[in-house]
Amino acid sequence: MGTPGQLIVRRYRLVRALGQGTTGVVWEGRDTLLDRPVAVREVLLPPWLREGRRLEITRRLAGEVRQAERLRHPNIAAVYDYAEDEGIPYVVMELVRSRSLDGVVAGDGPLPAPRAAAVARQVLSALAYAHAAGVRHGDVRPANVLLGHDGRILLADFGASVLAADPAFAREAAGRSPAHGAPVSALRSALAFLAPERRDGVGPTRAADLWGLGATLYAAVTARPPVAERGADLASVPEALRPVVGGLLARDPRRRLDPEDADRLLAELEPPAEPPVTTRSRTRLVTGVATAAVVAGALGGWAVLRPGATVDAARIPLAGPLDPTSAQTSAAALTSSATPSPEPVRAARLKLRWYRPSPPDHGWRAAVPRGWTRSPDSPYRWLDPAGDARFEIEITRQRGTDPLGSLREAEAVLYPDVKAYRRLGLASVSSEYGTAADWEFTFRPGPSQARTGLERGVTYHQFRRVLSTEATTSVLTWTTTAEDWETLRPTLSRIVTLFTPPTA
């Protein structure tokens, strides 16, 4: 079992355990590459499994997670990554500040019919979207329905749900296990919410997911799961919900209520919609909305985007084999913004030196300011002597990253946690090494940034570049006080120009 502080695949740091079940432990974690919180499911395979069976489970899990990574829907807790570290599988997911439906029912009692209908309808929307994309959930139950503190309703555990009906974990759930703790309560039991045909060995299907939804709705209003063998006791279900619950829990998959009819019946029971919130309030609530502000950096010519400005990518010179100690600084290029500055930038850049890491991180190099010191907390972070500016490089052996999408997700996570956030630009940029995107913004640190060493009340200016090559993903982060930004901007331009990512 993992430990707090452990770094998984040199990227995901475990922070604290959130819960434990028959399939493993869910951790609050940190994606150190994108600097965002994540949920990490550590899959604890039963110790008695033979090696061939372990390999079969991990291969199937990896395949299901890769399928789930494609899903992006307001009612789906996003799946980000699958990783294995020292033989242990991990599933990396969106961290949702929430209560699970089973916890709400256990703590507060059954939901009123209108509220239960509203929750079920949003779960149904998630299932309909996933089914249209060819993805089945396989483990729809109250424990996987999250009621977010921001008002969202999300269906979680896509991909990882493949473990729910696996005989290896079913055996573990049958009784107490030293590896996994006490037996799960009835409302959390995966087996209690499996459709009858799944218990007979049939794999995940659309119809089985709909049965799981019906069973979840039944539990939401009765505080207990239905008994699959005998059918649900509809007498204990509020009368208004009986048609939809009974239709979804039909034993014969062919006779189950179809999604369209289920949605219509649920819509009739939903409570009236609340008055609309302002755009600003909605943005604060929905962290999954990617509203981004950043710099479209151009390397070598580096144009800073201002509101309303655009960048002609064809005019951006590509980085070449330059010498960081050369005096041939293209200071004039720094003024080539789409929106001209009232005054030219006259600041001189700092002197630079090459940094080349030793193996196993060989193959990349970066120019860093002379006189800046490496931080003891991070191997590739440099601090200026006054402590008001910093430059950091993060590299992971991950390919196929969407730089612009990654930065948008990072912005959505950052925005609620800082003050006075102002986006200056967010865009894809040209790079001779692969696909890239830049993000520039100003902000004041919030309470959660205390550990970063940034001072409360000070306005900072930050630039991030994500560069994806055929073999790696690199993130360059440059932070200064807003007051020092223009003075240090020529240095940033040169550093970004000179960075050479790892070779394949």
C-alpha positions as CSV (number, residue, x, y, z in Angstrom):
1,M,0.0,0.0,0.0
2,G,1.2,3.5,-0.8
3,T,2.3,6.1,1.7
4,P,1.8,9.9,1.9
5,G,4.4,11.7,-0.1
6,Q,5.2,8.8,-2.4
7,L,5.8,9.8,-6.1
8,I,4.2,7.6,-8.6
9,V,5.8,7.3,-12.1
10,R,7.8,10.4,-11.2
11,R,4.6,12.5,-11.7
12,Y,1.8,11.8,-9.2
13,R,2.4,12.5,-5.6
14,L,0.2,10.8,-3.0
15,V,-1.1,13.3,-0.4
16,R,-3.6,11.4,1.9
17,A,-5.8,8.4,1.7
18,L,-9.5,9.2,1.1
19,G,-11.0,5.8,1.4
20,Q,-10.5,2.1,1.1
21,G,-12.6,-0.7,-0.4
22,T,-12.3,-4.2,-1.9
23,T,-10.3,-3.1,-4.9
24,G,-7.8,-0.8,-3.2
25,V,-7.3,2.7,-1.9
26,V,-8.3,6.1,-3.3
27,W,-5.8,8.9,-2.6
28,E,-5.9,12.6,-2.9
29,G,-2.9,13.3,-5.0
30,R,-1.0,16.0,-6.9
31,D,-0.1,16.0,-10.6
32,T,3.3,17.5,-10.4
33,L,3.5,18.0,-14.1
34,L,0.3,20.1,-14.5
35,D,0.3,21.3,-10.9
36,R,-3.3,20.2,-10.2
37,P,-5.0,18.0,-7.6
38,V,-6.1,14.6,-8.7
39,A,-7.6,11.4,-7.3
40,V,-5.4,8.3,-7.5
41,R,-6.9,4.9,-7.2
42,E,-4.3,2.4,-6.1
43,V,-5.4,-1.0,-7.2
44,L,-4.5,-3.6,-4.6
45,L,-4.6,-7.0,-6.4
46,P,-5.3,-9.9,-4.0
47,P,-2.0,-11.4,-2.9
48,W,-3.1,-15.0,-3.7
49,L,-3.5,-14.3,-7.5
50,R,-1.2,-16.1,-9.8
51,E,1.1,-14.0,-12.0
52,G,-0.9,-14.8,-15.2
53,R,-4.1,-13.8,-13.6
54,R,-2.6,-10.6,-12.3
55,L,-1.3,-9.7,-15.8
56,E,-4.8,-10.4,-17.3
57,I,-6.5,-8.0,-14.8
58,T,-3.9,-5.2,-15.3
59,R,-4.1,-5.5,-19.1
60,R,-7.9,-5.3,-19.1
61,L,-7.8,-2.4,-16.6
62,A,-5.4,-0.5,-18.7
63,G,-7.5,-1.0,-21.8
64,E,-10.7,0.2,-20.1
65,V,-9.0,3.2,-18.6
66,R,-7.6,4.3,-22.0
67,Q,-11.2,4.1,-23.4
68,A,-12.5,6.2,-20.5
69,E,-9.9,8.9,-21.0
70,R,-11.8,10.0,-24.1
71,L,-14.9,10.9,-22.1
72,R,-15.4,14.6,-21.3
73,H,-18.9,15.4,-20.0
74,P,-20.3,17.7,-17.3
75,N,-21.6,14.7,-15.4
76,I,-18.6,12.5,-15.7
77,A,-15.6,12.6,-13.3
78,A,-12.8,12.7,-15.8
79,V,-10.3,9.9,-16.1
80,Y,-6.8,11.3,-16.8
81,D,-4.3,8.4,-16.9
82,Y,-3.3,4.8,-16.2
83,A,0.1,4.1,-14.6
84,E,2.0,1.2,-13.1
85,D,4.7,1.7,-10.6
86,E,6.6,-1.2,-9.1
87,G,4.0,-3.6,-10.4
88,I,1.0,-1.8,-8.8
89,P,-1.7,-0.3,-11.1
90,Y,-2.9,3.2,-10.5
91,V,-5.9,5.0,-12.1
92,V,-5.6,8.8,-12.1
93,M,-8.9,10.7,-12.1
94,E,-10.4,14.1,-11.5
95,L,-10.5,15.0,-7.8
96,V,-14.1,16.1,-7.0
97,R,-14.8,17.8,-3.7
98,S,-18.0,16.0,-2.9
99,R,-20.0,13.5,-0.9
100,S,-20.9,10.1,-2.5
101,L,-24.6,9.3,-2.8
102,D,-24.3,6.3,-0.5
103,G,-22.7,8.6,2.2
104,V,-25.5,11.2,1.8
105,V,-28.2,8.5,2.2
106,A,-26.4,6.8,5.1
107,G,-25.9,10.1,6.9
108,D,-28.9,12.2,6.0
109,G,-31.5,9.6,5.1
110,P,-33.3,8.8,1.8
111,L,-33.6,11.6,-0.7
112,P,-37.0,13.2,-1.5
113,A,-38.4,11.9,-4.9
114,P,-37.8,15.2,-6.8
115,R,-34.2,15.4,-5.6
116,A,-33.6,11.7,-6.4
117,A,-35.1,12.2,-9.9
118,A,-32.8,15.2,-10.5
119,V,-29.7,13.2,-9.5
120,A,-30.7,10.2,-11.5
121,R,-31.4,12.3,-14.6
122,Q,-27.9,13.7,-14.6
123,V,-26.4,10.2,-14.1
124,L,-28.5,9.1,-17.1
125,S,-27.1,11.9,-19.1
126,A,-23.6,10.8,-18.4
127,L,-24.4,7.2,-19.3
128,A,-26.1,8.2,-22.6
129,Y,-23.0,10.2,-23.6
130,A,-20.6,7.3,-22.7
131,H,-22.8,4.7,-24.4
132,A,-22.8,6.9,-27.6
133,A,-19.0,6.9,-27.4
134,G,-19.0,3.1,-27.1
135,V,-18.0,3.1,-23.4
136,R,-19.8,1.1,-20.8
137,H,-19.5,1.9,-17.1
138,G,-20.1,-1.5,-15.5
139,D,-20.4,-0.4,-11.9
140,V,-23.2,2.1,-11.5
141,R,-24.0,2.4,-7.8
142,P,-24.4,5.0,-5.1
143,A,-20.8,5.0,-4.1
144,N,-19.8,6.1,-7.6
145,V,-22.4,9.0,-7.8
146,L,-20.8,12.1,-6.5
147,L,-22.7,15.1,-5.2
148,G,-20.1,17.9,-5.6
149,H,-19.8,20.7,-3.2
150,D,-20.1,23.0,-6.2
151,G,-23.5,21.7,-7.1
152,R,-22.4,19.2,-9.8
153,I,-23.6,15.6,-10.0
154,L,-21.0,13.3,-11.4
155,L,-20.7,9.6,-12.2
156,A,-17.2,8.4,-11.2
157,D,-15.0,5.4,-11.7
158,F,-15.2,4.9,-15.5
159,G,-12.5,2.5,-16.5
160,A,-11.7,1.3,-12.9
161,S,-15.2,-0.1,-12.7
162,V,-14.0,-3.1,-14.7
163,L,-12.8,-4.6,-11.4
164,A,-16.3,-4.6,-9.8
165,A,-17.5,-7.9,-11.1
166,D,-14.1,-9.6,-11.4
167,P,-14.2,-12.9,-9.4
168,A,-10.9,-12.0,-7.7
169,F,-12.4,-9.0,-6.0
170,A,-15.8,-10.6,-5.5
171,R,-14.0,-13.2,-3.4
172,E,-12.3,-10.5,-1.4
173,A,-15.7,-8.7,-0.8
174,A,-17.3,-11.9,0.5
175,G,-15.7,-11.5,3.9
176,R,-13.0,-9.8,5.9
177,S,-9.6,-9.5,4.3
178,P,-6.5,-8.3,6.0
179,A,-5.5,-6.5,2.8
180,H,-8.6,-4.6,2.4
181,G,-10.2,-4.2,5.8
182,A,-13.8,-4.9,7.0
183,P,-16.6,-5.9,4.7
184,V,-18.3,-3.2,2.7
185,S,-21.8,-2.0,3.8
186,A,-24.7,-3.0,1.6
187,L,-25.0,0.5,0.0
188,R,-21.3,0.3,-1.0
189,S,-21.3,-3.3,-2.3
190,A,-20.6,-3.6,-6.0
191,L,-22.3,-7.0,-6.2
192,A,-25.5,-5.6,-4.7
193,F,-25.9,-3.2,-7.7
194,L,-24.9,-5.6,-10.5
195,A,-27.7,-6.5,-13.0
196,P,-28.9,-10.1,-12.9
197,E,-27.2,-11.0,-16.1
198,R,-23.9,-9.6,-14.9
199,R,-24.1,-12.1,-12.0
200,D,-24.4,-14.8,-14.6
201,G,-21.2,-13.9,-16.2
202,V,-22.3,-11.4,-18.9
203,G,-20.0,-8.5,-19.5
204,P,-20.9,-4.8,-19.2
205,T,-23.7,-3.7,-21.5
206,R,-25.9,-0.6,-21.9
207,A,-28.8,-2.4,-20.4
208,A,-26.8,-3.5,-17.4
209,D,-25.8,0.1,-16.8
210,L,-29.4,1.1,-16.9
211,W,-30.3,-1.6,-14.3
212,G,-27.5,-0.1,-12.1
213,L,-29.1,3.3,-12.5
214,G,-32.4,1.9,-11.4
215,A,-30.9,0.2,-8.5
216,T,-29.1,3.4,-7.5
217,L,-32.3,5.4,-7.7
218,Y,-34.1,2.7,-5.6
219,A,-31.4,2.9,-3.0
220,A,-31.5,6.7,-3.0
221,V,-35.2,6.7,-1.9
222,T,-35.2,3.5,0.3
223,A,-31.7,3.5,1.8
224,R,-31.1,-0.1,0.7
225,P,-30.2,-1.9,-2.5
226,P,-32.8,-4.0,-4.4
227,V,-32.5,-7.8,-4.2
228,A,-31.7,-8.8,-7.8
229,E,-32.9,-12.4,-7.3
230,R,-36.4,-11.5,-6.1
231,G,-36.8,-8.1,-7.8
232,A,-37.3,-4.7,-6.2
233,D,-40.0,-4.1,-3.6
234,L,-41.6,-1.2,-5.4
235,A,-44.1,-0.7,-2.5
236,S,-41.4,1.1,-0.6
237,V,-40.6,3.4,-3.5
238,P,-42.5,6.8,-3.7
239,E,-45.4,6.3,-6.1
240,A,-44.2,9.0,-8.5
241,L,-41.0,7.1,-9.1
242,R,-42.4,3.6,-9.4
243,P,-42.8,3.6,-13.2
244,V,-39.2,4.6,-13.9
245,V,-37.7,2.4,-11.1
246,G,-39.7,-0.6,-12.1
247,G,-38.9,0.0,-15.8
248,L,-35.2,0.2,-15.2
249,L,-35.1,-2.9,-12.9
250,A,-36.9,-5.2,-15.3
251,R,-35.1,-8.6,-15.0
252,D,-35.1,-9.2,-18.8
253,P,-32.6,-6.7,-20.3
254,R,-34.8,-6.4,-23.5
255,R,-37.8,-5.2,-21.4
256,R,-35.9,-2.4,-19.6
257,L,-36.9,1.2,-20.0
258,D,-35.0,2.9,-22.7
259,P,-33.0,6.0,-21.9
260,E,-35.3,8.4,-23.7
261,D,-38.4,7.2,-21.8
262,A,-36.5,7.2,-18.5
263,D,-35.3,10.7,-19.1
264,R,-38.9,11.9,-19.9
265,L,-40.3,10.3,-16.7
266,L,-37.5,11.7,-14.5
267,A,-37.8,15.2,-16.1
268,E,-41.5,15.3,-15.0
269,L,-40.4,14.9,-11.4
270,E,-37.5,17.3,-11.2
271,P,-38.0,20.3,-9.0
272,P,-38.3,23.7,-10.7
273,A,-34.9,25.1,-11.8
274,E,-33.3,27.7,-9.6
275,P,-32.8,31.2,-10.9
276,P,-29.8,31.5,-13.2
277,V,-26.5,32.6,-11.7
278,T,-24.3,35.2,-13.2
279,T,-21.6,34.2,-15.6
280,R,-19.0,35.1,-13.0
281,S,-20.6,33.0,-10.3
282,R,-21.0,30.1,-12.7
283,T,-17.4,30.2,-13.7
284,R,-16.3,30.0,-10.0
285,L,-18.5,27.0,-9.5
286,V,-17.8,24.9,-12.6
287,T,-14.1,24.1,-12.3
288,G,-14.3,21.9,-15.4
289,V,-14.9,24.9,-17.7
290,A,-11.7,25.7,-19.4
291,T,-11.6,29.5,-19.5
292,A,-8.0,30.3,-20.1
293,A,-5.7,33.2,-20.2
294,V,-2.2,32.9,-21.3
295,V,0.6,34.0,-23.4
296,A,1.0,32.8,-26.9
297,G,4.7,32.7,-26.7
298,A,6.7,32.7,-29.7
299,L,10.2,31.5,-29.3
300,G,12.9,33.6,-30.4
301,G,10.4,36.3,-31.4
302,W,8.0,35.8,-28.4
303,A,4.9,37.9,-28.6
304,V,2.9,38.6,-25.5
305,L,-0.8,38.4,-26.0
306,R,-3.0,41.2,-24.6
307,P,-6.8,41.1,-24.5
308,G,-8.0,41.2,-28.1
309,A,-4.6,40.6,-29.6
310,T,-3.7,37.9,-32.0
311,V,-0.5,36.2,-33.1
312,D,0.6,35.3,-36.6
313,A,2.2,31.9,-36.0
314,A,4.0,32.1,-39.3
315,R,6.0,35.2,-38.0
316,I,7.3,33.3,-35.0
317,P,10.9,32.2,-35.5
318,L,11.8,28.7,-34.4
319,A,14.3,27.9,-31.8
320,G,17.7,27.0,-33.1
321,P,21.1,25.8,-31.8
322,L,21.9,29.2,-30.1
323,D,24.5,30.0,-27.5
324,P,23.0,31.3,-24.2
325,T,26.1,33.3,-23.5
326,S,25.9,35.1,-26.9
327,A,25.3,38.8,-26.8
328,Q,23.1,38.5,-29.9
329,T,19.9,39.0,-28.0
330,S,16.8,39.7,-30.1
331,A,15.6,42.4,-27.8
332,A,13.8,44.1,-30.6
333,A,11.8,41.0,-31.2
334,L,10.4,41.3,-27.7
335,T,8.5,44.4,-28.8
336,S,6.9,42.6,-31.8
337,S,3.5,42.2,-30.2
338,A,0.3,42.3,-32.1
339,T,-0.7,45.2,-30.0
340,P,2.3,47.7,-29.9
341,S,3.4,48.8,-26.5
342,P,3.4,52.6,-25.8
343,E,7.1,52.4,-25.0
344,P,9.8,50.0,-26.3
345,V,11.1,47.5,-23.8
346,R,14.7,48.6,-22.9
347,A,15.4,46.1,-20.1
348,A,18.6,44.1,-20.6
349,R,18.4,40.3,-20.2
350,L,20.4,38.5,-17.5
351,K,23.5,36.5,-18.4
352,L,22.7,32.8,-18.9
353,R,24.5,29.5,-18.5
354,W,23.8,26.0,-19.8
355,Y,22.3,23.4,-17.5
356,R,22.5,19.8,-18.7
357,P,21.2,17.1,-16.3
358,S,23.1,13.9,-15.7
359,P,21.5,10.5,-16.6
360,P,18.9,9.1,-16.6
361,D,17.4,12.5,-17.6
362,H,19.9,13.0,-20.4
363,G,19.1,14.5,-23.7
364,W,17.7,17.9,-22.7
365,R,19.3,21.2,-21.9
366,A,18.2,24.5,-20.7
367,A,19.7,28.0,-20.3
368,V,19.3,29.4,-16.8
369,P,20.2,32.8,-15.3
370,R,23.7,33.0,-13.8
371,G,23.7,33.5,-10.1
372,W,20.4,31.9,-9.6
373,T,20.4,28.9,-7.2
374,R,18.7,25.5,-7.5
375,S,16.0,25.0,-5.0
376,P,16.5,22.2,-2.4
377,D,12.8,21.3,-2.8
378,S,12.9,20.6,-6.6
379,P,15.8,19.4,-8.7
380,Y,14.9,21.7,-11.7
381,R,13.8,24.9,-10.0
382,W,16.0,28.0,-9.9
383,L,15.5,31.0,-7.6
384,D,16.9,34.5,-8.1
385,P,18.9,35.7,-5.1
386,A,16.2,38.1,-4.0
387,G,13.6,35.4,-4.1
388,D,11.2,37.3,-6.2
389,A,11.5,35.2,-9.4
390,R,11.8,31.5,-10.2
391,F,12.1,29.2,-13.2
392,E,11.1,25.6,-13.1
393,I,11.3,22.7,-15.6
394,E,9.3,19.5,-15.3
395,I,9.7,16.6,-17.7
396,T,7.9,13.3,-17.9
397,R,8.2,10.4,-20.3
398,Q,4.7,10.9,-21.6
399,R,3.8,11.3,-25.2
400,G,0.5,12.3,-26.8
401,T,-0.2,15.1,-24.4
402,D,-2.5,17.9,-25.7
403,P,-0.7,21.0,-24.6
404,L,-3.5,23.4,-25.0
405,G,-6.1,21.1,-23.4
406,S,-3.7,20.5,-20.5
407,L,-3.2,24.2,-19.8
408,R,-7.0,24.8,-20.0
409,E,-7.5,22.1,-17.4
410,A,-4.7,23.5,-15.2
411,E,-6.4,26.9,-15.4
412,A,-9.8,25.6,-14.4
413,V,-8.1,24.1,-11.3
414,L,-6.1,27.2,-10.5
415,Y,-8.8,29.8,-10.9
416,P,-10.9,29.0,-7.8
417,D,-7.7,28.8,-5.6
418,V,-6.2,32.2,-6.3
419,K,-7.2,35.8,-6.0
420,A,-7.4,38.6,-8.7
421,Y,-6.8,36.0,-11.5
422,R,-6.4,37.7,-14.9
423,R,-5.7,35.7,-18.0
424,L,-3.4,37.5,-20.5
425,G,-3.3,34.7,-23.1
426,L,-3.7,31.0,-23.8
427,A,-2.9,29.6,-27.2
428,S,-1.1,26.9,-29.2
429,V,2.3,28.0,-30.6
430,S,4.8,26.9,-33.1
431,S,7.7,24.7,-32.1
432,E,10.2,22.7,-34.1
433,Y,10.1,19.9,-31.5
434,G,6.4,19.1,-31.4
435,T,3.1,20.6,-30.3
436,A,3.2,23.4,-27.8
437,A,0.9,25.9,-26.0
438,D,1.6,28.9,-23.8
439,W,-0.3,30.4,-20.8
440,E,0.3,33.8,-19.3
441,F,-1.6,35.3,-16.4
442,T,-1.4,37.4,-13.2
443,F,-2.8,36.5,-9.8
444,R,-2.4,36.9,-6.1
445,P,-1.8,33.7,-4.0
446,G,-4.7,32.2,-2.1
447,P,-4.5,30.2,1.1
448,S,-3.7,27.0,-0.7
449,Q,-0.5,28.5,-2.2
450,A,1.1,29.0,1.2
451,R,3.4,26.0,0.6
452,T,4.7,27.5,-2.7
453,G,6.7,30.2,-1.0
454,L,4.8,33.0,-2.8
455,E,3.8,35.9,-0.6
456,R,0.1,36.6,0.2
457,G,-1.1,40.0,-1.1
458,V,1.6,40.2,-3.8
459,T,0.6,40.2,-7.4
460,Y,2.5,37.7,-9.5
461,H,3.0,37.3,-13.2
462,Q,3.4,33.7,-14.5
463,F,4.2,32.1,-17.9
464,R,3.9,28.4,-18.6
465,R,4.7,26.4,-21.7
466,V,3.8,22.8,-22.3
467,L,5.7,21.1,-25.1
468,S,4.8,17.6,-26.3
469,T,7.3,15.6,-28.4
470,E,7.1,12.0,-29.7
471,A,8.5,10.8,-26.4
472,T,8.1,13.3,-23.6
473,T,6.2,16.2,-22.2
474,S,8.0,19.3,-20.9
475,V,6.6,22.1,-18.8
476,L,8.5,25.4,-18.4
477,T,7.2,27.7,-15.7
478,W,8.5,31.3,-15.1
479,T,7.1,33.4,-12.2
480,T,8.0,36.9,-11.2
481,T,6.3,39.7,-9.3
482,A,4.1,41.8,-11.6
483,E,6.4,44.7,-10.8
484,D,9.5,42.9,-12.2
485,W,7.9,41.3,-15.2
486,E,8.9,43.7,-17.9
487,T,12.4,43.9,-16.5
488,L,12.9,40.1,-16.7
489,R,10.8,39.4,-19.9
490,P,13.8,39.5,-22.2
491,T,15.5,36.8,-20.1
492,L,12.4,34.7,-20.3
493,S,12.2,35.1,-24.0
494,R,15.8,33.8,-24.4
495,I,15.3,30.9,-22.0
496,V,12.2,29.7,-23.8
497,T,14.0,30.0,-27.1
498,L,17.0,28.0,-26.0
499,F,15.3,25.1,-24.3
500,T,15.9,21.8,-26.0
501,P,13.7,18.9,-24.9
502,P,14.8,15.3,-24.4
503,T,15.4,13.2,-27.5
504,A,13.3,10.1,-28.1
